[in-house]
Amino acid sequence: MENKLTPADIWNVKRVALAILLVVVPLLPAAGWRILYAEQYYKLYHETLHHYPEDTMEDIEYLELALKADFAPFANPLYALATVHNQTEWARYRYLFSMHVNLKLIYLYLTLGSKYDKMVAYFYNYPWKRQNLESLDTAERIYRVANGYWTNAQKWSAMAWDMQDVHLPEIQEWEDENFRVQTGDLDYKQIIDAQLARLEKVRADFQKMDQHTY
C-alpha cells in the first residue's frame, strides 16, 4: 500500500522541525552570529543598480555601525582590508577607512535625499502642493545630515594626508579619495550647497502656487 502524507501530517512535520530549530539555534556558538569589527559591517554594504530607499537606508545603517565599531576594543589590524605591518600603517589605515566610510555615507544620503527632492515645481502639481512641500522638507533634512558627514570626512582626510608618505597599495582607491578631498577636486560641501539652493527655489515656486496658477 502506498504511503502518502496527508496535509495534516506535513503540518506536523513542519511543527517538529521548527521546534528543533528553536532549540538548536540558541546553542550555536555566539561568535558565528556576532559582528564586532568595522570591516564586517563595511562588507555588508553593497551598491545596488536601482537605489530604492529601503536599500539605501540599509546600507546607511551598515556604514554608520562600521563607524561606531571602529574603536577599541572593536578594531584590530587582523581585520583590516589592507596589509598592516606596524602602528604607523595602522593609523594611516584607520584615518583612510574613516574618511572613506564618511564619503560613502554622504553619497548614500544624497541618493536618499534625491528620492524626496523635486527638481521642478510643475504647475500641474498644485493639487499635491502640501505633499510636495513636505517631501522637500524631508529632502532638505537628509541633505543637511550629509553635510555633517562631510565635516567628518574632511577631518579624517586631513589626518590621513599628514601621513601621505605611508602607502597602502590595497586601498589605493581610498588614497585617491584622500588626494581629491585635499586638493579640492572632491568638494561635497559645494555639491550639497548647490542642492539646497536649488531646493529652496523649488520650494518657493510651490509656495507661490494657488488656484489661479493651476
C-alpha positions in Angstrom: 0.0 0.0 0.0 1.4 3.4 -1.0 2.3 5.6 2.0 1.1 9.2 1.4 1.4 12.1 3.8 -1.8 14.0 4.4 -1.7 17.8 4.7 -2.1 17.3 8.5 0.9 15.0 8.5 3.0 17.6 6.6 2.0 20.3 9.0 3.0 18.2 12.0 6.4 17.5 10.4 7.0 21.3 9.9 6.0 21.9 13.5 8.5 19.4 14.8 11.3 20.8 12.5 10.5 24.3 13.8 10.6 23.2 17.4 14.1 21.5 16.8 15.4 24.7 15.2 14.3 26.9 18.1 16.1 24.6 20.5 19.3 24.2 18.4 19.9 27.8 17.3 20.5 29.3 20.7 23.1 26.5 21.4 25.2 27.5 18.3 28.5 29.4 19.1 27.7 33.1 19.6 30.8 34.1 17.7 29.2 32.8 14.5 26.4 35.3 14.8 28.1 38.4 16.2 29.5 41.3 14.3 32.2 43.2 16.2 34.6 44.8 13.7 34.1 47.8 11.5 35.2 45.9 8.4 32.5 43.3 9.0 29.8 45.9 8.8 31.5 47.5 5.8 31.4 44.3 3.9 27.6 44.2 4.4 27.4 47.4 2.4 26.5 46.8 -1.2 25.9 49.1 -4.1 22.7 48.4 -6.0 21.7 49.2 -9.5 18.4 50.7 -8.5 18.7 52.7 -5.3 15.4 52.0 -3.7 15.0 54.0 -0.4 14.9 50.8 1.7 18.2 49.5 0.2 19.9 52.9 0.7 18.7 53.1 4.3 20.0 49.5 4.9 23.4 50.5 3.6 23.4 53.7 5.7 22.8 51.6 8.8 25.7 49.2 8.0 28.2 52.1 7.4 27.1 54.0 10.5 27.6 50.9 12.5 31.0 50.5 10.9 32.0 54.0 12.1 30.8 53.2 15.6 32.7 49.9 15.7 36.0 51.4 14.6 37.1 52.0 18.2 38.9 49.8 20.7 38.3 47.0 21.6 36.4 46.5 18.3 39.3 47.5 16.0 42.1 45.2 15.1 44.7 45.1 12.2 43.9 41.5 11.6 40.6 42.5 10.1 41.9 45.4 8.1 41.2 45.5 4.3 44.9 46.2 3.7 48.1 44.6 4.9 49.3 46.4 8.1 52.8 45.9 9.3 53.2 48.4 12.1 51.3 51.1 14.2 52.1 53.8 11.7 50.4 51.9 8.8 47.6 51.0 11.2 47.0 54.7 12.0 47.1 55.7 8.3 44.7 52.8 7.5 42.1 53.9 10.2 42.2 57.5 9.1 41.6 56.5 5.5 38.9 54.0 6.5 37.0 56.6 8.5 37.3 59.1 5.7 36.1 56.6 3.1 33.1 55.5 5.1 32.1 59.1 5.7 32.3 59.8 2.0 30.2 56.7 1.2 27.6 57.9 3.7 27.5 61.3 2.1 26.8 59.7 -1.3 24.1 57.5 0.2 22.4 60.4 2.0 22.4 62.4 -1.2 21.0 59.4 -3.0 18.3 59.1 -0.4 17.5 62.8 -0.4 17.0 62.7 -4.2 14.1 60.3 -3.7 12.2 63.0 -1.9 13.6 66.0 -3.8 11.7 67.8 -6.6 13.8 69.2 -9.5 11.0 71.5 -10.8 7.7 72.8 -9.4 5.4 72.0 -12.3 2.1 74.0 -12.3 0.0 70.8 -12.7 1.3 69.6 -9.3 -0.7 72.2 -7.5 -3.3 69.7 -6.2 -0.4 68.0 -4.3 1.2 71.2 -3.2 1.3 70.2 0.5 2.7 66.7 -0.2 5.4 68.2 -2.4 6.4 70.7 0.2 6.6 68.0 2.9 8.7 65.9 0.5 11.1 68.9 0.0 11.3 69.3 3.8 12.4 65.7 4.1 15.0 66.1 1.3 16.4 69.1 3.0 16.8 67.4 6.3 18.6 64.5 4.6 20.9 66.8 2.7 21.9 68.6 5.9 22.7 65.2 7.5 25.1 64.6 4.6 26.7 67.9 5.3 27.6 66.8 8.8 29.4 63.7 7.4 31.4 66.0 5.0 32.8 67.8 8.1 33.9 64.4 9.5 35.3 63.3 6.2 37.4 66.4 5.9 38.8 65.8 9.5 39.9 62.3 8.8 41.2 63.2 5.3 43.4 65.9 6.8 44.8 63.4 9.4 45.5 60.8 6.6 47.1 63.5 4.4 49.6 64.2 7.1 50.8 60.6 6.6 50.7 60.6 2.8 54.2 59.1 2.6 52.8 55.9 4.1 51.4 53.9 1.1 48.9 51.1 1.4 48.5 49.7 -2.1 45.5 47.5 -1.4 43.4 50.6 -0.7 44.7 52.8 -3.4 41.1 54.0 -4.1 40.9 55.5 -0.6 44.3 57.2 -1.1 43.0 58.7 -4.3 39.9 60.0 -2.5 42.2 61.5 0.1 44.1 63.3 -2.7 40.8 64.6 -4.2 39.5 65.9 -0.9 42.7 67.6 0.0 43.2 69.3 -3.4 39.5 70.4 -3.6 38.7 68.1 -6.6 36.1 66.5 -4.4 34.1 69.1 -2.6 30.8 67.7 -1.2 30.0 71.0 0.5 29.8 72.7 -2.9 27.5 69.9 -4.2 25.3 70.0 -1.1 25.0 73.7 -1.0 24.0 73.7 -4.7 21.3 71.1 -4.0 20.0 73.1 -1.0 19.9 76.4 -3.0 18.0 74.7 -5.9 15.6 73.0 -3.4 14.9 76.4 -1.8 14.0 77.8 -5.2 11.7 74.9 -6.0 10.1 75.3 -2.6 9.4 79.0 -3.2 7.8 78.1 -6.5 5.5 75.6 -4.8 4.6 78.1 -2.1 3.5 80.7 -4.7 1.1 78.3 -6.3 -2.6 78.8 -5.8 -5.9 78.0 -7.7 -5.1 80.9 -10.1 -1.8 79.4 -11.2 -3.2 75.9 -11.8 
